[in-house]
Amino acid sequence: MSASARETRSFPWLLDNTVRSVAGARLGLLVSSDGLLMAVSKELDRTTADQLAAVVSGIAGLARGAVRTLGGTTVNQAVVEHDAGSLVLMTISDGSILAFEADPVTDIGSLGYEMAVLAQSAEAYLTPQLISQMRRSLPVDGETRADR
């Protein structure tokens, strides 16, 4: 198995591992700078993951617009708190977005730390070739909401 094939398979595992290691974390995904799903934890079906990737991309875009309007240049993190928990977004240097959803009692600081560690390690190997391979390795015939 080539190094890039191992990296392609390892990113969903890293998302799953973060979900397992942070109490209250429910799911994780990696979204490309153009809003496409690149990797997803096992908790999400493909349909929901694609929809959430679009939402995450939109939130990140709104955050970038707000930061620029306020004179800033970079969004490091955005948090959407809702009645059932929080959606935490963190940007990666190539423009990709790491997102995790967590329940209301999750220590967001711990989740943010784990996300920062994951984002930093991802920066080292998210090449255009690997991003393309990750997209191709996503399940296309798995369960969708229509199957439920």
N, C-alpha and C positions, 0 to 999 in steps of 0.2 A: 504494500500500500504506500502510495506516495505521501510526501509530507503535506501537500495541499489537500489530499483526500482525508488525511487524519484531522487536519484543521477544520475542514468542512463538517466532519462528523462531531468534532469536539465542541463546537460552539453551542449547539442545543444542549449538550451534556453540561456545559458550564452554566447555562441558564437554569437547567433543572437543579444543579447543585446549589446555586444561589437560592432558589426557591426552598430547597430542603434545609439550607443552613440558617436562614433568617426566619425566626418565628413569626408567623402571620403572613409571610409572603405567599401569594397565590399563583402568580404566573409571571413569565418574563418573555420579552421578545426583542429582537434587533431589527430595526427598520433602516433602510438605506436613505441617503440624502434626498432621493427623489420619491420617497414615500412607499417603496415596495418592501414587503416582508422578506427578510433574509434568513432569520432563524426564530424558532419559537420553542417554548418549553412544552412538555407533553400535556399540560393541563388544557390546552386550547385546541379545538378543531380548526381546520384550515379556513373555513368560512369566517369564523369569528376572528381568527388571527389576522386575516386580510382586512377585515373591517376595522379592527383595532389599530392595525398599522396605518391606515388612512387617518384615523382619529389622532394618533400620536404625531403623525407628520403635520397635521393641521395645527395642533396645539404648539408644536415646536415652531412652526411658521409664525403663528400669532405672537409667541414669546420673542422671536427674533425681531419682529416688527416693533413691538413695544420697547425692546432694548435699544434699537436704533433711534426711535423717536425720543428716547430719554438720554441719548448721547453715548450710549454704550456700544460695544462692538460684538460681544460674545455672550451667548446664553450657556451657562454651565449646567444648570439644573432647573426644572420646573416641577411643581407639585400641584396636582388637582386633588383637593380633599372633597370627598362626597360622603353621603350618609352611610355607605357600606364600606368605606375605606379610603384609600389614597392611590392615585396613579402617579408614579414618580418617573420623570424623564431626565436623562442625562445625555449630553451630547458627547460625541467622540470626535477627535480632531479632523477626520475625513468627512464630517457632516452627518454621519450615521447617528442614530438615536437608540439608546438603550432604554427600555421601559419596563417597569415592574409594577404590578398591582398588589396591594397589601390590605389586610383587614384593619379596622380602626384602632386596634391596640398595638399594632406593630411599631417598634422603635424605628422611626424613619431615619434617625441618625445612623443606626446600624445598617439599615438597608442601603442608605446613601454611601456609606463606607464600602460595603461589598460591591456596590455598583461602580464606584470609582476604581476599585482594584480591577474589576472585570473590564471596565472601559480602557484603563491604561494598558492592560495586557492585549486587548483587542487592537489597539492602535498600531502595535508592532507588526501585525500580520494581515490586516484588512486591505488587501490589494484588489484592484478591479477584477483580476482573474478569480480570486477566491470568492469575492462577492457574487460573481456570475455562477460559480460552482455551488455556492450555498443556496442560491435561488433555485437552481436546477434540482437540488437534493431535497427540497421541501416536498412533503407528501401531496399528491394531487388526487389520489383516489381514496383518501381516508374519509372518516365520518364528517358529514356536514350537518347543518341544522335541518336540512330537508330529510335526512335519514333518520332523524329522531322520532 
